[in-house]
């Protein structure tokens, strides 16, 4: 759960409409779940061996495929990290407009670099607590946002509860079905990181027991954290106000 969910959702809502966004994320969640099922099978079957995507590709498809997969995966996270710094800078600028985006990028770069160079244990602890804060924040957002959608919590501007009006206001698919297909790259990017369960298999003491449980619960996490969040965002943000200029989370808050 990263910038793909926190920022790209606004672009997808503005492009496909609220209902189209929900459909796109449902399709993406299904694809991710199927991929994770395959990854789980490979992780358990090759337990005790190096658990990396390029290793699987090289072992079963050939060395050239493994080489390509390794570099593409590295490139994916390299681009994602730089993009995350930039998006985080834009997000912080909403509350601190006097601070330029590049300054926030430097701050976040220093923090991430520091977590990586101090020690492995310190990095793991930092990753755990930052992830915990993110998960708690998203759960609170879904609960409070859902309450606002159905009128249990008053809207800040005094407007009536939107209910499902923003989802149906422009029709189910105001721009047709093609934009849904075109935005699937952004949707699938939002799910990046789920595959780390497979990488962790090589560090697990009992992968035959732990990995199947983690893989089977993936679909529940996808529905709660991704589909639940997207539903709240789509219900609270009119299609005309969504976009890439601001995080949809910032708009809702």
Secondary structure as UniProt FT lines:
FT   HELIX           3..6
FT   HELIX           8..45
FT   TURN            46..48
FT   HELIX           53..60
FT   HELIX           63..95
FT   TURN            97..98
FT   HELIX           101..118
FT   HELIX           120..149
FT   TURN            150..151
FT   TURN            156..157
FT   TURN            163..164
FT   HELIX           165..168
FT   TURN            169..170
FT   TURN            172..175
FT   HELIX           178..182
FT   HELIX           184..190
FT   TURN            191..195
FT   HELIX           196..200
FT   HELIX           201..203
FT   TURN            205..206
FT   HELIX           207..216
FT   HELIX           218..221
FT   HELIX           222..227
FT   HELIX           228..236
FT   HELIX           239..241
FT   HELIX           248..252
//
